[in-house]
Amino acid sequence: MNTTEPAWFKSGYSDNEGEARVEIAPALTIVHIRDSEYPEGAAPTLAVTCTTWTAFLRSVR
């Protein structure tokens, strides 16, 4: 089991004024998604397959 913390990346569409803070952490077969408004380690996360993430990105472009 891998206990390494995922590497989180802030969305390029997120601003620095405290609004719309979405982060993702891509992994081998899934993508973790969270709202960085929460304190470190307390944010609920959503995990989707890479296929689902790709379909989502294509739908919002």
ROLUMNU-615869 format. One record per residue (C-alpha): x, y, z; residue in three letters. Coordinates in nm, 4 decimals, padded with zeros to 6 digits. Example, Ala and Ser with C-alpha at 12.3 -4.5 7.8 and 13.67 -1.06 7.14 Angstrom:
<nodes>
> u  v  w  r
> 01.2300  -00.4500  00.7800  ALA .
> 01.3670  -00.1060  00.7140  SER .
</nodes>
This chain:
<nodes>
> u  v  w  r
> 00.0000  00.0000  00.0000  MET .
> 00.1309  00.3436  -00.0935  ASN .
> 00.0944  00.5935  00.1926  THR .
> 00.2528  00.8841  00.0066  THR .
> 00.0421  01.2006  00.0056  GLU .
> -00.0827  01.2877  -00.3449  PRO .
> 00.0819  01.5843  -00.5191  ALA .
> -00.1920  01.8494  -00.5417  TRP .
> -00.2066  02.1086  -00.8201  PHE .
> -00.4175  02.4229  -00.8152  LYS .
> -00.6429  02.4818  -01.1138  SER .
> -00.5260  02.7495  -01.3549  GLY .
> -00.8795  02.8899  -01.3361  TYR .
> -00.8599  02.9348  -00.9580  SER .
> -00.7938  03.2850  -00.8352  ASP .
> -00.5778  03.4084  -00.5502  ASN .
> -00.8536  03.6097  -00.3833  GLU .
> -01.0020  03.3171  -00.1920  GLY .
> -01.2601  03.2078  -00.4479  GLU .
> -01.2798  02.9033  -00.6757  ALA .
> -00.9904  02.7111  -00.5275  ARG .
> -01.0016  02.3727  -00.6972  VAL .
> -00.7076  02.1357  -00.6777  GLU .
> -00.6413  01.8003  -00.8399  ILE .
> -00.3956  01.5212  -00.7693  ALA .
> -00.3590  01.2887  -01.0672  PRO .
> -00.2537  00.9320  -00.9954  ALA .
> -00.1970  00.6279  -01.2119  LEU .
> -00.5633  00.5291  -01.2559  THR .
> -00.7603  00.7992  -01.0721  ILE .
> -00.7751  01.1750  -01.0270  VAL .
> -00.8367  01.3185  -00.6794  HIS .
> -01.0299  01.6483  -00.6636  ILE .
> -01.0706  01.8823  -00.3649  ARG .
> -01.1600  02.2373  -00.2645  ASP .
> -00.8560  02.3966  -00.1042  SER .
> -01.0764  02.6229  00.1109  GLU .
> -01.0505  02.3623  00.3864  TYR .
> -00.7509  02.3419  00.6227  PRO .
> -00.4696  02.1104  00.5104  GLU .
> -00.5727  01.7486  00.5539  GLY .
> -00.9378  01.8290  00.6300  ALA .
> -01.0746  01.8763  00.2775  ALA .
> -01.3169  01.6143  00.1532  PRO .
> -01.1997  01.4670  -00.1751  THR .
> -01.3644  01.3147  -00.4778  LEU .
> -01.1850  01.0453  -00.6785  ALA .
> -01.2787  00.9714  -01.0381  VAL .
> -01.1255  00.7490  -01.3022  THR .
> -00.8924  00.9053  -01.5557  CYS .
> -01.1517  00.8250  -01.8244  THR .
> -01.4201  01.0155  -01.6318  THR .
> -01.1852  01.3108  -01.5725  TRP .
> -01.0973  01.3278  -01.9425  THR .
> -01.4655  01.3192  -02.0396  ALA .
> -01.5367  01.5994  -01.7914  PHE .
> -01.2569  01.8168  -01.9302  LEU .
> -01.3771  01.7639  -02.2854  ARG .
> -01.7303  01.8626  -02.1879  SER .
> -01.6296  02.1967  -02.0313  VAL .
> -01.3928  02.3197  -02.3029  ARG .
</nodes>
